[in-house]
Amino acid sequence: MRTVLLMLMVCANCLLAADAPPAEVPCNNDWSGFPVGSWIEASYYNRGDPEYKAKDREETLRMYLTDIGADGGVTMNTFSKADKKWVRHLYRSGTQTGAVVNLNGWRNYGDREHIIYDGKSVKKYVDDIQWKEEKLPDEVLEIGGKRVQCQVREWKSTEGEHQKLRFWFGKDVKLPMHMDRFGGHVLTLCVDPQVVKIVWYAKDDDASPSSTSRLVSFAEPLTVAGKERQFPVWVSDLQFGQSRAENKIWLSDELPGRRMKNEIRRKDDGTLLQSTTVQSFHVQAKPRTPADVGLKATGWTGFQVGTRVTYSLTQKPAGDKPADKPRVWTVTYLGVCDDGYPILQTKQVEGPSAGIETMVLEMPWPELIEINASLKTSKEGVQKIAAAEFPTILNIYDMKDEWDRPWQAALLLAKEPLKLPRRDFSCWFVESTLSENTLGASALVDGQSLARKVVAIDEEIAIAGQTVKCVKEEEALKSPTRERHAVYWHSLQIPGSLVKSVVETKGKSDSGTTTKEVTSIELGK
């Protein structure tokens, strides 16, 4: 969903800044090695598709690296520029994690889940293919006028669909590592720096390759910030809608994403279908103090750098099954990025992932009321919560998502300032932040609904050795295949504001209760 919301962003480093630190050796995707808080800003074009009633899109985008997972996968938040303002897409840009194939073998980073919307329903695909390696005779390839000695290796699938991939590893070659996809989202690979060519066979035979990706030049000129520079160029075959197309990528290790430019053109007549050209970027060297750059309004506002919170999560399956062993982790507030968002370090203490550390940029969603939507109705009233009554305004909005599906949202706002904690209002089809005056919110799209209401303003709860006053909320999510009921407690006295949550889920594939709560707090000095 790409309904957008208003947010002014601060532009920073110019393109190809001389003092930008070199990126570390990447792990398993083209954003690996860059710290959270790093971003790219690019011009974007997408040709409309009459079949899907899609219009041409031309905009400026900014993509922030917000999450580095334990498996090396990364998550980005995407903004677009409209009317001289930065507006954030409602959805994160997704996690990039893939298999890496190098001379040492095939390394798979666990299940790679992809959420796909086909115009009718949302589907989840998990790539769990296993592969067997076979060495082939060496070959010499000519690339951009240069003869390259190559080792040739082939991997065949041993489970699921029978397919194979053939790789050419160039001697004395080192390219920027980058992502390549075969069969749409069926197979995602992070291409090793030595690979100069890949051929994918959808069936385990040599009758005809389904797709080819290859290096076509070690140094092709491209004008960047008014200056001509040389970049290696990678070209891939792909299916773009109903068209057979070719994706041309100018690669660089200097910037997050490692793509200075890419163009997708039809193979038959060369029509430009999509392009992205980086205009500027920023590599976040290290966390900074809020005093240096300020701090955006988050649950960590007002707490000192170095504050550490310990959380515990317990999952109890439905029925008579015993609860799983609690998962325990700590979150340490390290400082902020150059744009003022908190940078957090998470370390798993107990549970299946004990010892693993991850980095997160805490980038809260703005309010539903700021989403690019049309106000349908507005009505004043009174809301009774416990023994108190609050004058309110109920606003109902009409919206559309990126697939042009209509949906509605409602906000119940207190007319007088309440100064409640800012709270996440999230599920798969909506992510937003509830403001200090929000007493209730709901969203409805495609037969699915999410509704939330405040049921207590100052309920006391014992947590982390102290009694704190909390806002208590109840929430219900309903879809054709799943129901979720949740209770949340938030407090401005607790770093991050979330004190406790109890979530009960009933669905076809998963049912049970999950409890998350703060167990200890260590304030920074």
Secondary structure, DSSP 8 states (H G I E B T S, - for coil): ---EEE--------TT-TT--------SSTTTTS-TT-EEEEEEEE---GGGT---EEEEEEEEEEEE-TTS-EEEEEEEEETTEEEEEEEEEEEE--EEEETTEEE--S-EEEEEE-SS-EEEEEE---EEEEEEEEEEEEETTEEEEEEEEEEEE-SSS--EEEEEEETT-----EEEEETTTTEEEEE-TTEEEEEEESSSSSS--SEEEEEEEEEEEEEETTEEEEEEEEEEEEEETTEEEEEEEEE-SSSTTSEEEEEEEETTT--EEEEEEEEEEE---S-B-HHHH---SSTTTTS-TT-EEEEEEEEEESTT------EEEEEEEEEE-TTS-EEEEEEEEESTTTT-EEEEE-----BGGGBS-EEEEEEEEEEEETTEEEEEEEEEEEEE-TT--EEEEEEEEESS------EEEEETTEEEEE-TTEEEEEEEETTEEEEEEEEEEEEEEEETTEEEEEEEEEEEEEETTEEEEEEEEE-TTSTTSEEEEEEEEEESS--EEEEEEEEEEE---
